[in-house]
């Protein structure tokens, strides 16, 4: 029995079930639970960017915009977005924001 059902009776059971389902959806979408997939053609870029981040501790390396330009040339803006979202899911929001900033001006990218 959920809290709403306990407080308000059976009429709240539907609301309680909906609240539990919403909580499940939110939890499954959080970075620790989501299993974001990247296109196979983009995986090497994610790997290279992770290596840059591991070596430097950020994306403040000359290689970062070069990788972004390679992605844009081969896969366009959507490819850059996909790679950035994978970095966000793997390394977190701070590193992803750093990457967005370092890619500013590549193609349509505005970081």
Buried (B, 14 or more C-beta within 10 A) or exposed (E): EEEBBEEEEEEBBEEBEEBEEEEEEEEEEEEEEEEEEBBEEBEEBBEBBBEBBEEEEBBEBEBBBEBBBBBBEEBEEEBBBBBBBBBBBBBEEEBBBBBBEBBEEBBEBEB
